[in-house]
Structures are given as C-alpha cells and as structure tokens.
Amino acid sequence: MFIKLFLGICILNSIEAIFLIKLPTEEVDKIHGKLAAEKPHVLLSPNDAAQSPLNLESIENSHHGHVGALDAKNLVDLAESLNLTILVKALEETGLDNIIDHEGKYTLFAPTDEAFKNIPEWAGKIPLKELLKFHVARGLIYSKDITNDLEVRSILAKRDIRLNIYKNGSLVTANGSPIKAVDFEAHNGVLHIIDKVFVHIYERGGTIVKELSRCPAFKFATKLIGIAGMWELLHEKGPFTLFAPTDEAFSKLTPDVVQHLMDNPTLLRQVLLYHVAVGTWYSAGLEDGATLRTEHGAKISVGVGEDFVKINQQAMVTSTDGTASNGVIHGIDTVLMPPALLKKIQKSMKYSGRRHLKGRNGD
C-alpha cells in the first residue's frame, strides 16, 4: 500500500491545498445499517472485542512453538534457530544479546528478516539499541495471556508494548505489527514472530497530544486542540485513535469557517471529538465497512481498498500507526464533520453574520 508511515509525514513540508472540503452524506448512515446486518463483528469496539475468544491458531501462517525442556535455548539461540538472522546480528552488535542470553524472564517480539528490510528510510535515524529494546518485554507473555489493549512494559525505559485483538481473534498485533507465529520457548523467555519492526517510538510519557505536537504537519491541529480544551482528555489513559487532519486538510476550509470555530470553542470541541475514535485501531485492524464510535458520540465509517484507507468515504488516510502511550494516530487529508454538526455550524455562522461553509472558490 502507498500509505506513508506516520512519522514519515512529519519530515515533509506541508503544501497549500486548493481543493474544496468534501462533506459526508446520508449514505454514511446507510452503510452503518447494512454493516450491522452483514458484518456485525466489525462494529465491536476494541473493548468489546476483548470479550471475544482469542483465536491465534487461525492467524495466517501461525505456529505454536512450544519445545521440550531438553531442547530449550536462550532467546538469542532460539532466534538464530528460527533463521531470524538480521535480528540476531543486531542484538550482537548492540550488546543486547548479553542481556537476553543470560537474564530473564523476557518476551521477545522478533521481526523477520523481511521486516527489517522494509524499515522506512526515515527510521534509520533511530538508535538501533533503543529500537531493539522496544521489542523486548519484561516477563513472560504467552498467547493465552493476551487480552485486547494489554500493555506490557518493555526494557526501553517507560515505553509499553500494546497488544490488540482484531477480527474476532484472527488477528493479533503488537504495537500495530501483526503477530505471525507465537509461543517459541527458551529457558529464559518466550518469542513471538512479527512482520513489522516497531519504528514508532514515542517519548517518555508521550500521549497522543504530545506526539502530535512533535510533528510539523499537525501544528494547526495541535493549536486547535488547545483552544478546544482537549489537552486533558487526550492526556488521559484512553485508549484513543485520533484521525488527525493535517495543516493541509484545514487549509481546505475557508478562513471564516476556521475563525468561527476558533471563536466558538464548544463547537470546535465537537468537531475535534468527531476525529477521536474509542479504542485502539491500528491500520492492520481496520476492515472495509467497519464503523467506529467516536468521543463525539456519532460514528465514522472506514473504507479499505488495495492501496487506500478512507474515512467517511471522503477523508484519505495519508499516514498511519503513530504509536502513543495512550493510543494511536493516523493522519487524514480532510476535516471530518457529521451532517448534524455541519447544520449546527451553518446555523451558528448565519446568526453571527458570517458566511456559510464554502470552498475557496465560493462553491
């Protein structure tokens, strides 16, 4: 898929948009009704999904790697026996092999060689030792222990690994990376194989709003969150999924609309809450036709194609899986507004003497 990883967009310069804002139609509500009848499981929030049975055996290419005590190895030897050659070399180069060779107990989320080869260029600036520490959890976490939104402490100071269960238990992720094989045992820990490297390392205590403020592409969204009085909410435990409009997305709104929202923090807060989904929804867990409940109370729909993800049929996801301590961030290219809230804003603007919602060319 062509979708950029979240931090990748943070190193790009924003460009001024000339497109008109596209607003959702009543078709969104029709999708919700149809989905409830045809695919009810995708309506589950992550918290609801936590009550579903974990079914790791149905994961594609899944394997349970229990070995007998006589065959037990340390974690590094075990990784080597599983042909995880790049991981083993990296552990040796950073000296972490000496830690997970002899200490424990640990759980190693082990990326495949292919996963290391697919690390984006921008992630090359991350210190290798920090990156690897983020893949090692303290204690033993077997597949049977995994519940949705379980957080386990990594050996990278004050960073947790978040585990999620999607699609009726057929998909389990660690920091958004699908787990492909589970429960390979060593004498000092357990190993699970993942197919993506954890490249999104948040700062200590890096909540959603703190991580958003680090990214130049979301300067205006960060400012509006402050005006709307949402800093405290997005600092809470959550978990949340923020579909964050880029600065370019806000430039699709006319200046009078933006100013009106800034002058009316209550309205602004309702708009922004519509971008905050309840629970943790990494891109791997998003299904075509899924409906997510937002902190605003209304729902948003998800469309997934071969090379795109759209929200409410009109906002393209441009960056994915920005991990934070209390959830995940996806960048989008259009500001979302439910029809009822749009009417409320139009009415408010009419009484204030401002113009109605219009595009830059007045359409």
N, C-alpha and C positions, 0 to 999 in steps of 0.2 A: 504494500500500500504506500501511497505517496505522502501520507500524513507525516509531518515532521514530529520528532520527539519534542517534548515541552521545552526543555532548556535550550534546544537548538534555536527556537524562535527568539530567545532572549538576546542573541548575539546579532540579530538582524536589525537593520534600521527600518522604522515604520515609514510607509509612504502614504500620501494623502489620497483618500478614496473619493471617487466621483460617482459611485453607484447610489441608487435610491434605496432607502430602507424598505425591506420586504416584511410585511406583517402576516401573522398566521391567520388562517381562515377557519371556518367551521368544520372543515374536513378533518382537522386535528381531533375534534371530539368524536367524529365518526370512527376514526382509527381506534380510539380508546375502546369504544363499544365492541368493535369487531375483534380486537385483540383479546378482550375478556372472554369471548366465546371460543376463539380458536387456539390461543396460546396463553392460558391463564397463568402459567408458571412465571412468565416474564413480567407479570405485574407485581411479583413479590419484591418487597424492598429487601436489601441485604439482611436487615434484622429478622424479617420473616423467613428468609432463606436459611437462616441459621438453625431454624427448627426442622429443616428438611434433612433427610439422612445423607451423610457423606458417602459418595459412591466413587471412590478413586479408581476402582477396578475398571470403570467404564471410560476412563480417560484414554484417549488415543495413545497407543504405544506405552501404556502404563505398565509398570512392573513392580512387584513387591520383592525386595531384595534381601529378605531375611537369610542369614547364614548361621551355621552352627558355631558354637564357641570355639571349636578347634580350628575353624577357618577364619576367625576374626582377625582383622588387621587394624592398624591405626588408620585414621581418616585419610592421611596422605597416601599411604599404600593402597587403601581401598579406591581412592580416586584414580590412582595410576592403573590399577587392575581394570577399571571401567573405561580406560582409554581417554580420560579427561586430561590430555597431555598439556594443553596450554594452561589450565588451572594449576596443575602440579608445578609446572615451571615457574608460574607467577608466585605461587606460595614459597617456593625455594628462593627466588630472587629477593623477596621481601623479608625473608626470615620467619614468616608466619608458620612455615612447616614445623619449626621447632616448638611452637606453641601447641598446635593441634596434633602434633605427633605424640606428645607426652602428657599434656594436661587434658582436662575434660571434666565433666562431660559436655560435648558440643553437638549442635546440629548444623551441618554444612549444606547450604543451598548451592549446589555445584553447577555452574554454567557449562554447557557443552563447548567443544572447540568452535563449532559453527557460531554459537552465541558470541564468543569473544571476537570472531572475525567480523561480526556485524555491529560492533560498537561504533556509534557515530563519531565523526572526526572531532567534534567539539568536546567529547568526553575524554579525549586524550590529555586534557589539562588536569584531570582529576588524579591526585597521587594514588598510585597503584595500591599501596598498602592500605589506605583508607577505603578504597573501593572493595578490596578483598575482605577487610574486617566487617564490612556491612553485610557480607554473605555468611557470616558465622554467628549463630545464635547461641546464647548460653543455655545449657541444659539439654535434655532430650525431648524432642518434639516428633513423635511418630504420627503417621497419617491418622490414626484413630483419635489422636488428641486435638486435631484441628477443628476449630469451630469458626464460623464466619466472623470476620473482623477481630480475630485473635491477634494480639500484639505480643511479640516476643523480643526480648532485649538482645541486641547484637553486641559484639565486642567492640564496635565503634562507639565511643562514648556518647551516651544519651540519644542514641538512634535506635528505634524499634523497627522490626520487620513486621509488616502487616499481612496477614493471611486472609484470603477471601474465598468463599464458595459461591459458584455461579451455576446456572443452567441445571437446576435440580441435582447438584452434586457431581455432575460430569466434568466440571472444570474447577480446578483449584489453583489459585495464584499466590505468589509471594511477591509483595511489592509490585503487583501487576504482571509479573512474569509467570506464564503457565508452568505448573509442575508436571513434568512428563513421566517421571518414574520415582518411586518412593521406597523408603524404609530399607536402604542398604546399611547393614550394621557393621560397626567396627567396635573394637574393645573400648574405645574412648568416645564413642558417639554414634550418630546416625547421619546418613547422607541422602538428600533428595536431589534429583537432576532437574534443572530448569533450562528453558530455551532462550532466555534473555538475561543479560547482565544488568544488575541494579546500578544504573548510571545516574539516577536522580537521588542525590544525597542532600537532604535538607540540613539546614543549620541546626545547631542545638536549640531545641525548643521552637523549631521552625514551623509554626502553624500556617494554615492556608494564607492568611493575610500577610504574614511576614514573608513567606516565599513569593507571593505575588509582588510585593513591593521590591523584591530584588531584581525583577525582570523589567527592562526598559519598555517592552512592548505593552505593559499594563500600567503605565504611570497614571493614566486618567481614571481607570477603574479603581485603582488604589485610592486616589483622591476622593472619588465619589463614595466609596465605602466609608471613608472618614466622615464625610458630610452627612451621610445617612445614619450615622451612629451604629454601624455594624461591626466595628473592630472587636468589641467584646464578644459578640456572637461567634465570629469566625476565629476567635481565640479559644473557644470552648472545646471540650473533648470531641464533640461530634459523634461519629464521623460525618463529613460532608463531601459532596462532589461539587466543585464550583466550575460552571461553564462560563469562563471569563471572557467578556468581549475585549478585544484588543483596542488600542487607541484608534486604529484604522476603522474598527467597527463603529465606534462612537462618532467618527467623522461622517458617517452616513446619515446621521441625524442633523437636522438644521440647527443652527446656533440658538434660535429662540426656544426650541424644544429642550435642548440641553440646559439652557439657562433657567427655564421654567422648572425643570426637575431639581436643579440645584437650589432654587429659591423655595422649593417645597419638599423638605427632607422626608416627610411622611410618604409622599408619592414616590420619591426616589427610592426609598427603602423597599417599597412594594415591588418596584421594577427589579431591583437587585436581588431580592429574595426569590424571585422567579428564576434566577440563574443558579440557585443553590439547591441541589438535589439531596434528598435524605439518604444517608448511607454512603458507602464507598463503591463507586462504579469505575473501575479501571476499564480501559478500552477493550481488553480481552473479554470482559464480561458483558459488553453491550451487544444486544441482539437486535436484528432488524424487526421493527414493530414494537419494541419494548416501550413501556410507559413508566416514567419516573415521577414520584411525588416530590414536590419542591417545598421549601420552607415558606413560600408564599401561600401554599395550600392548593394551588392549581397543579396540573400535571403537564409534563412535557413529553413529546414522543421522540423516539430515536429511529433513524433510518440508516441502515448499514448496507453499503454496496461493496463491490470488489475493490474500489480504490477511494472510497469516501465514507465519512460518517456525517450525517446531518441531524440537526435538532429542529423539531417542528417543521420539517420539510424546507427550511429556508436559511438556517444558520449552519455554515460549513465548519466542521471541527478542523482547525489548522495546526494544532499542536496537542499532544496527548501525554497523559500519565505523569504530570508533575507531582511527585510524591511530597506530601507534607506530614507533619506529626499527627494531624487530625483529619486526614483525608487526601484527596487528590484534585488536581486542577487540569482542566482541558481548555485550551484557547479556542474561541469561536470568532467568526468574521462579521457577525451581525448581532445587534442588540435584540433580545427576545422580549416580547410583550404579549400577554394573553389578551384576547379580544375585549373582555370586560374591563380590564385595566386600561386598555387603549381608549375606550369610550370615556372612562373617568378622567383621563388626562386631557382629552379633547374638550370635555365639558369645562374642566378647570381652566384651561387656556382661554376658552371663549369668554368666561366671566372675568378673567384677568386682563382681557384686552389683547392677548397675544394671538398669533395666527394658529390655525390648526396644524396638525402634523403634515408636513410636506417634505418632498425631496428637495435637493439643492436647486433643481431647475423649475421648482414650483408645481410639479405634478402631484 
